[in-house]
Amino acid sequence: MYMLYVDESGDVGMVQGSSPYFVLSGFVVHELRWVSLINDIISFRRELRRRYGLKLREEIHAAHFLHRPGDLRRIRKDVRLRMLRDVLDYEASLADISIVNIVIDKQGKSPNYDVFEGAWMLLVQRFHNTISHRNFPGPQNPQDLGLLVADRTDEAKLRKLMRRLRRFNPVPSMIGTAPRQILLDTLVEDPVHRDSLHSYFIQLSDVNAYFLFQKLRPCGYVKNKGARNWFDRLDPVLCKVASRSDPQSVVRL
């Protein structure tokens, strides 16, 4: 089984003042690598504690790290940014993981466009397709399935979407023929929702989603510090089969 841990950046609003983009980033690990990876992440977190003073129980939340640090004010802001860079470099060094990314560009879309549904539909479709074609790296079972683990979001809406896609999922043909029904029969259970404070995996996804958003629309601090393109540091572990039209296989809509 593959586990997909997801976090977001931006908001799903379509009114004035909403973010121009909505980003989802998913961290994929196979069940046969889960135990060894969580132990490795804990070792990495201990290294962050040794080098920077970040406690193991303290959450890595990129936006809060830089703009609303709370107790983390005890660590200089530039050092907190360096920690986020270390997180990206750590992920890029891992074997047998994959990162799937979705970007919704709200410009030009109808005010009634459902950003939430559009983004999550793309993500779970790519997750299903990559499992079906056995394109994720690392170990495989004779027949693998997938489980989605999300940070706190609109739980009821996401559950309804997942249940619908198991029964009705018409995908437009690339050659102009009638849409094909590709049911999400590799995904088990309803999405599991976790508070990111208690999931190191979702915290990794948070950093990834944040820096993908910053690549698109950087804040002043990130831009001034030359960190706008730090998402590119993840290139070795990006899911390169998610999109044919993007050099980093970011799925864009």
N, C-alpha and C positions, 0 to 999 in steps of 0.2 A: 504493500500500500504506500502511496505517496501522500505526504502531508503538505498542504499549501497554507502558509501563514501569511495573512494579508493585513496591510495597513494603508492608509490613504493620506493625501495631502491636498489642500484646497477644500472647497465646499461644493455642494451640489446645487446651489442657488442659481437662478437665471435672472435675478433682479439687479438693478444698479447697485454697485458696491460689493457684489459677489466676486470671488476669485475668477480670473480669466480661464483657468484650467482646473480640471479635477483629475487627480492622479491616483492610481492604485498600483501597489507593488506587492508581488507575492514571492515568498521564499519557499522553495520546494525541496524537501528532503525525503528520502525513502525510509520506510520503517526500519530496514536493516542497518541503517546508518544513524538512526535517531539517538540511541544511547551513547555511542562513541562521540557523536557531534555535541550533544548537550554537555558531556564531560569536557570536551575541548573548549566550548564556549565558556564554561565556568573557569577553566584555566586562563582563558583570555581576560575574563573579567577580573580575576585575581591580579593579573599583570597590570590592568588599568588601575586597580587599587594601589598597587605598589608604586607605579610611576606617577599617578596623578591624584591619588587620594579619593577616587570614586568608590563608594561602598558597594558591595555586591547587591544589596537590597535596593539601591537607588536606581530609578528608572532612567534609561537612555531614551529621551524624547527630544528629537533634534530641535524643534521649534522652541520648546521650553528651555533647552540647554542654552540657547543663544539669546532669547528674548524675555523669558520669564523663569529665571533659574531658581528662584526661591533659595533653599538652603545651599544650593550649588554656587551661590555668589562667593563662597569661600575660595573657589577655584577661579583664576583669572579667565576672562572671556576668550582670549586667544588660545588658552590652554584647552578650554572646553571645545573650541572649534577643532583643535588638533586631535582631541579624542575622537571626534566624529570622523575625521580623516582616517584615524587608525582603525575604526570600525569598518569603513569601506575597504581598506587594504587587507584587513583580516578576512573579510568575506571573499575577496578576490583570490585569496590564497587557498581556499578550501577546495577539496575534491568532492565530486559526486553531489553537488548541489546545483540548483538552477534558479534564476530570478526572472520572473515574468512581469512585464510592465505595461500598463494601460494609461493613455492620455486622452482625455476628452477636451477638445478645444471648443469653448462655448461660442466663439465668434462666428456669426452668421447662422447660428441655429435658432430655431423658433423659440419664442419665450415659453412655449409649452413643452419643449424637449425635456425628456426625463433623463437627466444626467446620471443619476444613481443607477437606474436600470441599464442604461446604455453601457456604462463602465463595467458593472458587475457581469452583465451578459457576455461581454467580450472576454473577460478574465476567465470565467468558468468554461466557456467554449474552448479557449486556448488550452486550459488545463486538461479538459477532456480529450481534445485532439492529440495532445502530446503524449498522454498516457496511452491512448488507442494505438498510436503509431510507434510506441515504444522508443520515443526519442529523448526521454530524460536520461542524463548520465547516471552511472553507478549501477548498483545491483538491481536485479529484477526477479520477480516471482513469475511462475508460469502464467498467471493472470493477475495483473495488478489493478487495484481500484484506487480511488482518491478520496480524501477527506479535507474539507475546507475549514480552517480555523481563522476567525476574523476578530480584529479589535472591535470594541463596542461601536456599533453602527445601527442602522434601522433594522433591527433583528426581524421583525414581522415581515417587512417588505422583502428582505433578502430570502427569507425562508419561502415565501410565496413564489418568488421568482425561480428558485431552485426546483421547487416541486413542479412548477409549470414546465420548465425546460426538460424535465424527465418524461413528459407526456407530449409536448408540442414544441419543436425547435426547428422551424423552417430556415434553412441557410441558403441565401441566394447563390445561384450557380455563377462561376466565373466565365462560362462560355455562353451565357444567355439562355440556357434551358430553364425548365421549371425548378423552383427551389427544392432542395433535398431535405428530408426530415432526418436530422442527426440528433437523436435523443441522448441525453447525458446519462447513459447507463453505466458509466464507470464511477460515478460519484455516489458515495454512500452517505446516509444520514442527512439530516438538516445541518446547515452550517453551525459550527460550534463557536460560541462567542466567549472571548477571554479578555479580561482587563490586561492591557499591555504591561502594567506594573508587575504582573506575575508570569510573564512569558518573555524569556530572552529572545525567542524567535521573532515574535511580533515587534520587539524593540529593534531588531535588525531591519525588518521591513519598514519600520517607521523612518529610519535613517535613509534607506534607499528611496522611499517615496519623497521625502523632503528634498533630497539632492536632485532628483529628477525634476521636481517642480522648480528648484532653483536654477536648473539649466535653462528652463523655459522663461522664468520670470524671477530673476534674483533680487533679493532684498539688498539694501545698500551695504550692509556689513559684509555679507557673503561676496558681493561684487568687489568691494574695496580690498578684501583679503585675498582675491584671486581664487576663490573657491567655487566660482560659478560652474565650472565643468568637472567638478569632483565626481559626479555620477559616472563619468567615463572610466574611473578607476575600477568599476565593477565589470568592465568588458569581458574578462576571462570567464565569468560565471553567468553572463546573461543568456537567457533562453533564445538562441539564435534561429530557432524554427518558428517563433511566434508570429513573425511578420516578414514577408518577402520584400516589402517596399521601404523598409527602414534599415540603415546600416547597423543599428544596434538592436534590431528586431523589437523596438518599442511599437506596440499596437496603438495607432492613432486614429481618432475619429473626430 
